[in-house]
Amino acid sequence: MLGVAAATATVGCGHRPTESPTETTRETRTDVPLRLLLVGSDSEAEAVRRGWGALSPVPLDVTVVAADRSRLSGIGQIVSDKLASIDVAIYPLIVMSQLAASEHIVAETDESFDDYETELGKTYPALISGACRFADQYFAVSLGSKVPALLSVEEVDELPTWSDYHDWVQTLDGKAAEPLAEGWAASSFLQRAASTVLDTWLFDRNDVSPLINTEPYINVLSQMLDTARLYQGQRKTSAEIWTALRSGELKGGIGFQPAKARSDWAGQASDPDSADPNSAATDVAKIELDITASDLPSELQSPRVLLDSLSPVASISNACRQTRVSRQFLSWISGGENRDAMLGQMSSMTPSRTSTQATAVNVSGYNRWLADRLRTSLVRPGLQLIDGGKYFDALESQVVRCLDGQAKPAEALSEVANQWQAITAAAGPDRQRAIWRRL
């Protein structure tokens, strides 16, 4: 068990904290609140406040920054500005490398990060590679990541290519979907590209010029557009797809389990045979057992994981004033006591460590699949550059234009490349190149 209750308010975090996560001091200070920045919602902040309060006498002073995946421009600067008066922050992955490169967050030593791993269990390799490290240093602990899976109400044979997926959707008479609603189209496009494009990933590593308008990406968008025409109804978010599968409106598609479907998270599953048959939780559990999750098509010999841009990570601010309390908080939020109770209350949080709970028999089919998927260390970097949100928004707007029939794939991605070049020029090509090479 973590010694959270004995955490002490200690002035000065420094650049590379070395205390053990379980290390305590002689005197506990409860009059100095831990200043937390949370990029999320007020309800998520309250969930964190309750969970932490059950274990520690140190109060939380939470600053909330709203997150909207359809408008990520400026999120990096907002978080950077807030960190000047913050001890510890929970924020989206797309911001991490910008904060690390600008020294707004503190790097952990290998030894101190290993302390977390020894105390709490090993972090999944995909999260280590894609969410915790930048420039060969540990700058964050991962709070998990929701990776899209192939979802179906029936068992599906392996679909090796996206053409196979297209053919499968045809057999479902349009009762399928992938996340293409506002804020989701760019992510779906990048997921397809991550499993299709081999060597030329997003930017040239020598001069950070965009590769998004080259033939491999145009082919990916063309294929996505062809399949999107088969989907019936309005474009959906991942949560809406999951709900439509449960209700029988859809037969298959792409997505992940939403936070509110919490009955099958590790440590929270109930026994359907003994639960109240009239309760919503029982109904969810029974239906979720009928949703299968399997790998998306991949045309690469060694498939790679692309973590969602809004995957939550947590770091210590370079302006923090409480070393031990901050590190105790990171220990708890990334896998400590009572942390699993929040999985259904935090929209993007998932199990992040290879614990016995993550492989328990009562975990949902999606979460068993996710645990297996995150065991690889082969990860594609996302748009984790300075002003990464601007890159993401530019891609989102043009993919939507293509889906709306207002631009052909080559035209849309050419405009993305033009906008990306302008963003790079404004941020500084040398700075962006240095970051991209370190991802």
Summary of the structure (lengths in Angstrom):
residues: 439
radius of gyration: 21.6
end to end distance: 33.6
largest distance: 66.9
contacts: 1539
relative contact order: 0.20
helix: 41%
strand: 12%
